[in-house]
Amino acid sequence: MTDKTPDQRLDILDASETDALRGGASFSLAHRMRRAVWGVTWLLLASWTPPPLHPWRRLLLKAFGARMGRRARVYGSARIWYPPNLEMGDYAVMGWDVVCYNQDKVVLEDYAIVSQYSHLVAGTHDIDSPTFQLYTKPIRICRYAWIASNAFVGPGVTAHEGSVLGGCGATFKDLEPWTVYGGNPAKPLRKRRNFLETT
């Protein structure tokens, strides 16, 4: 598991005690109840809303503990697993049908874009353990980075400033600044012009 405060650590249960491999819970009952209330709220009040209602969806996410920057945009069809683990900067975008499986912290910095059908997955399992223990690592999409359509970002990844993960790409390692990646596993294709540099 990642370094967390003691309170956060209590939410992930010991798989050897809960028998998670045979269907036992990975998270505390209180955590599961909070997620259930959130899921119903998003379904009834946000999932069907038209694209221009970003302020309303921001309000709902904030009410459930997300940190939302000015004019951050989350589309109604996006699925956020746990709002307290979401932070979005100014003008950050989470597109249509994005799956934000934020079992750990997921941060989209200012102007970061995660395009439609992409997956941000901050949890995985210890495949060498007989109990298949869940553990988590945070994801950070830095400013001006772009995760293109249908891409996959795994646990612990930082997409550094200005990096691009091309459509259908998958990465389990950090993306270097101002570099374009593609493929599965993603490999660097070329440098991207750093338009923030002054000449």
Helices and strands as residue ranges (DSSP letters): H 6-11, H 15-18, G 20-22, H 29-45, H 54-63, E 67-68, E 73-74, E 79-80, G 83-85, E 86-88, E 93-94, E 99-101, E 106-108, E 113-114, E 119-121, E 123-125, E 134-136, E 139-141, E 146-147, E 152-153, E 158-159, E 164-165, E 170-171, E 179-182, E 187-191
